[in-house]
Amino acid sequence: MKIIIRYRLAAWCLLALVGCGAPWNNPYPAADSGKNILYTSFNERPKHLDPVQSYSSNEIVFNAQIYEPPLQYHYLKRPYQLIPSAAEKLPVAHYLDAHNQPLPDNARAADIAYTVYDITIRRGILYQPHPAFSRNTDGSLAYQHLSEKDLKDKHELRDFKQTGTRELKAADFVYQIKRLAHPRLHSPILGLMEDYIVGLKDYAEQLRQVNAGMIREGKGEAWLDLTQYPLAGVMTVDDYTYRIKIKGQYPQFLYWLAMPFFAPVPVEVDSFFAQSGMAQNNLTLDWYPVGTGPYMMTENNPNRVMVLERNPNFHGETYPVEGEAADTGLLADAGKALPFIDKAVFTLEKESIPRWNKFLQGYYDASGIGSDSFDQAVQMSAQGEAVLTDAMRAQGIQLETAVAASTYYMGFNMLDPVIGGFSERARKLRQAVSVAVDYDEYISIFQNGRGIPAQGPIPPGIFGYREGAAGINPIIYTWDGKQPQRRSIEDAKKLLAEAGYLDGIDSRTGQPLVLYFDVTARGPEDKSMLDWMKKQFAKIHIQLEPRPTDYNRFQDKIRKGNAQIFEWGWNADYPDPENFLFLLHGAQGKVKAQGENAANYENPAFDRLFEQMKNMPNSPQRQQIIDRMVDILRADAPWIWGFHPKDYALYHAWYHNVKPNKIANNTLKYQRIDPVLREDKRREWNRPILWPFVLGMLLLLLFTLPALRTWYRREQSAAIGEVKS
Amino acid sequence: MIAYLVRRLLYAIPILVGVNVITFGLFFMVNTPDDMARMQLGIKRVTPEAIEGWKHEHGYDKPLFYHRAAAGFSKVSDTIFYQKSLRMFVFDFGAADDGRDIGHEIGKRMWPSFAVALPAFFVGLLIYITFALGFAFFRATYIDFWGVILCVVAMSISAMFYIIGGQYVISKLWHLVPISGYAGTVGDTLRFLLLPVAIGIVGGFGASVRLYRTFFLEEMGKDYVRTARAKGLSEGAVLFRHVLNNALIPILTTVVVAIPSLFLGSLLVESFFGIPGLGSYTIDAISMQDFSIVRAMVFIGSLLYIAGLMLTDISYTLVDPRVRFS
């Protein structure tokens, strides 16, 4: 009787444990349950967190929450608008002539030799707590003269017991701009900025010479104190104002001021991390970013987890009070103090399967959609729109889609003797191929429908993009009254015949036309894409030969102009059409000038319009010029326009204030979590199921019972026969 | 024994040099210093000057094996091979391409690898021996028959299936343990390790149980076992007191050689379960074309393999008095 009661009690306890209490499969500490923490994942460890080097999307997702450049983008307004961040107000451009004499605001671009921006920063902004700022009682910096012996037991920032802070000063912004030219840091934007910031090119050369001298003296690892070397075009005006002087007129420079490249870096942090022994102990600014933003990095273990926590010294900011007309649901927190989330935990999740499953269990608050889980999450409605499946809706998951400020295209090398050039023959050939290669089908097959066919180089959301009938590429599409319709393959064949390649035979030589597609070396999974591409060309009887090489050889071919047809893409640095149209500007030719114009396209009419357009503010006049430029491009067809990818993201019901932003990255501060709802849902979705386990044990026991009986009988028997084996 | 060990250690040197050379050759056959530079510098706005600068800073602008333009010994010493590979013989692994100290990283990441590999190894060994002994005990019965079928089926299934299936059933459907992850504290770590350890054990079940069963059955066919039975010992006493001891000798040789490689972790398990061990460290280094890490891990792996072989020889002489070093 007592045994039966004990078993019943045990069973009830087990049921109670299973039914109530925290889920057993929760990967986070029990102490964090119900806390205001965002959980998300990353699949590739960031290589650089130093703002002078960091340029990849998987790096900026961290840096953008920590560093505060002078400007930022409005979270809700579209088109994207710059607003002050660390700066007090948007800087105003002042123009100077070649003699440094002021010019009026409406001066002609040709007369403007320099543009000067004076940037005044907000007062009272403090850095996050950091040992570099810590001071002794006598006022000297506590951790600035450390020996290797002092650093013996210090491998993480938290090993330094004291921290301090100080106010942000204009000199910190100047110091960071100087760091762009640091010879050991290899900033990716140095080349670009050398063309604009006065004196930066000479400064970079000067630092190279200094560094070479240090290496010769055996001090190649020693700190290079940039405060000893002034930069002509960047200086402090006072403690809270600094000045940047750039060559000519470049209104898009303000967009760069919204990127971490131009965020402040204090000299004491740089010198702190430059001390001998720091790098050997993996203590570098590249590993431990230091900023004034709403968050600070408290754990950097990119092998497992990276954690951002609320910066206790954050100066404060409020949620926007206005947005677009459709943003009414996003203004519930208007005017409230930011940030809302206390902590963001980024867990390394290399494989898509566990990442997806943990999202469905509620352990990640948001997720992308992999191709293997696409059908599970999204279905196409009768109207051709992507909607969530019933299973997703049942969990209260929301879908947000947004066209990325990116473009993927197939380029023709305009220097190639067959496909390149401006002869009518070459132009018609390119147009014929553009009609034949069906990117609508490509998007459907290879992108799960996640993209829109490109009509030109400018993606949606960027000024200059035209919607609807006004925006279609008439070479490829017609308008049926409601939507674009691709021209038929017969139109492509007609263009090809007009080019002198009737049925794919060169009328001059009588030989079949063979074109070469230069691609980076691909694995088996890309074979289907290459086969598809060959079929597109085969539709108009052109033989396409893929020439796969490794990425470095491919880059060499592009640089030397040896590729014929290639694929490329571009993500916007900033929301201005100049950042896309410059990819086809003659002066940017890859072969001529090592620029970004990989097609080596050079059309004087286009270039003239580009020079006219690039410095204009957004206006109907600018739109007209852009329309003419796009018409030229469509007629010349240096690219097959490819597609603009569409990003799909899923968010749980407890994740608020989400608005996809394809340009700004410092959006974590606006987002809000309902941890109570999340906890309830996790419990609901993750009740442990024990009965299969118990059933399995019982079956195993039943399976072995006859054998045990056989063994018992064998032991009790009188003699044992031959050993069987 | 000392002479034997010294001889084996001396043999190890040319082996390690050879492994180093082959690793170096294979790596740079597939990757070039320019590739490595681009991997670190990114894709956007990477200039040829930046690539050359990176290569110069990291010592990858030198010739691979032989510097024709240099003088004297510099023809050999002013090369990538000499600068990058030879100092490993003094266990100076240097820094990875991202600047982080490799020795420190290995020291940090080996514990998570151990945390998965050691329990899977020892608990697995116990389970495999138990089952193998059980199948041998119930030989020629339905248990043995279905056991062997189970082993063959288990051997035929790929490790990836066990991992994905295990995560799906145990974590996703039954919600018993976290799908993936790892924690810094001991208490939290245990619940993350249950599933990868279980999968590690299940993954090795088929092959190991079949092999050990064969060892046990071979012993059971020997004369001394027949004698023990004839003397009236129970089957249990025969198995546990006589057969097990002698069958452990061949089991030991297969097991001891594997012990050092536990240090290196499992690439698949660590990737899928998010365990920051040496297995994922190596696979990440290969993807990132970080030669410094790859050569360090291959060097350590070779060293451990040689150590494993030596340990096997030593343990063989300890358990079998008939075996002596020659």
Interface residues (C-beta under 8 A of the other chain):
Chain A: P23 W24 N25 N26 P27 P29 R45 K47 H48 Y55 S56 H155 P183 R184 H186 P188 I189 L190 G191 L192 A279 Q280 N281 N282 T284 D286 W287 N301 N303 R304 T347 L348 E349 K350 E351 I353 P354 N357 K358 L360 Q361 Y363 D550 Y551 N552 Q555 R559 N571 Q594 E596 N686 R687 P688 I689 L690 P692 F693 F703 T704 P706 A707 T710 W711 R714 E715 I720 V723 K724 S725
Chain B: T32 D34 D35 R38 Q40 L41 G42 I43 K44 R45 V46 T47 P48 E49 A50 G53 W54 E57 A95 D98 G99 R100 D101 H104 R109 F137 F138 R139 A140 T141 Y142 I143 I164 Q167 Y168 S171 K172 L173 W174 H175 L176 V177 P178 I179 S180 G181 Y182 A183 T185 D188 R191 F192 L217 E218 M220 G221 V225 R226 R229 S234 E235 G236 S271 F272 F273 G274 P276 S280 Y281 D284
